Amino acid sequence: MPTEKQLYSEAILGVLERRRGPIMILAPADYMLIDGWYSRGVPLRVVLAGMALCQGTPRSLRYFEGAVEDEIRRVERAMA
């Protein structure tokens, strides 16, 4: 049975794969981004919302990093 962290990662990687095509190899930096968001307690819905804001075809998760961080800040402000 997959762990919560595995499901979190798979959901994010699923979006990347749908946008870019099959993932052959993922850079360590991409795994670090997922791990960082998970470790910080960023809800999956917030990560996915940030990713949805991006247009174009990503080469890696770093493509989404700025939009996800912006979405995190937006949610934090809304909760303050």
C-alpha positions as CSV (number, residue, x, y, z in Angstrom):
1,M,0.0,0.0,0.0
2,P,1.5,3.4,-1.0
3,T,2.3,5.9,1.7
4,E,0.8,9.4,1.8
5,K,4.1,10.8,0.5
6,Q,4.2,8.3,-2.4
7,L,0.6,9.3,-3.4
8,Y,1.6,13.0,-3.1
9,S,4.6,12.5,-5.4
10,E,2.6,10.3,-7.9
11,A,-0.1,13.0,-8.2
12,I,2.5,15.7,-9.0
13,L,4.5,13.5,-11.3
14,G,1.2,12.5,-13.1
15,V,0.6,16.2,-13.9
16,L,4.1,16.6,-15.2
17,E,3.8,13.5,-17.3
18,R,0.5,14.6,-18.8
19,R,2.0,17.9,-19.7
20,R,5.4,16.8,-21.0
21,G,4.9,13.2,-22.0
22,P,6.4,10.0,-20.6
23,I,9.0,10.5,-17.9
24,M,12.1,8.5,-18.6
25,I,14.4,10.0,-15.9
26,L,13.6,12.7,-13.3
27,A,16.3,14.9,-12.1
28,P,17.3,14.8,-8.4
29,A,16.3,18.5,-8.2
30,D,12.7,17.5,-9.1
31,Y,12.5,15.0,-6.4
32,M,13.9,17.6,-4.0
33,L,11.1,20.0,-4.9
34,I,8.5,17.4,-4.2
35,D,10.2,16.5,-0.9
36,G,10.4,20.1,0.0
37,W,6.8,20.8,-0.6
38,Y,5.7,17.7,1.3
39,S,8.1,18.4,4.2
40,R,6.8,21.9,4.5
41,G,3.2,20.6,4.7
42,V,2.1,22.2,1.4
43,P,-1.3,20.6,0.6
44,L,-1.4,18.7,-2.7
45,R,-4.3,20.8,-3.9
46,V,-2.1,24.0,-3.6
47,V,0.8,22.4,-5.5
48,L,-1.6,21.2,-8.2
49,A,-3.3,24.7,-8.4
50,G,0.0,26.3,-8.9
51,M,1.0,23.9,-11.6
52,A,-2.3,24.5,-13.4
53,L,-1.5,28.2,-13.7
54,C,1.5,27.5,-15.9
55,Q,1.2,27.4,-19.7
56,G,3.5,25.6,-22.1
57,T,5.4,22.3,-22.0
58,P,7.6,21.8,-19.0
59,R,10.9,20.0,-19.1
60,S,11.0,19.5,-15.4
61,L,9.2,20.3,-12.2
62,R,11.3,23.4,-11.8
63,Y,9.2,24.9,-14.6
64,F,6.3,25.0,-12.1
65,E,8.3,26.1,-9.0
66,G,7.6,29.8,-9.2
67,A,3.9,29.4,-9.8
68,V,3.6,26.9,-6.9
69,E,5.5,29.2,-4.5
70,D,3.2,32.1,-5.6
71,E,0.1,29.9,-4.9
72,I,1.5,28.9,-1.5
73,R,1.9,32.6,-0.6
74,R,-1.5,33.4,-1.9
75,V,-3.1,30.7,0.3
76,E,-1.1,31.7,3.3
77,R,-2.2,35.4,2.9
78,A,-5.8,34.3,2.5
79,M,-5.6,32.3,5.7
80,A,-4.0,35.1,7.7
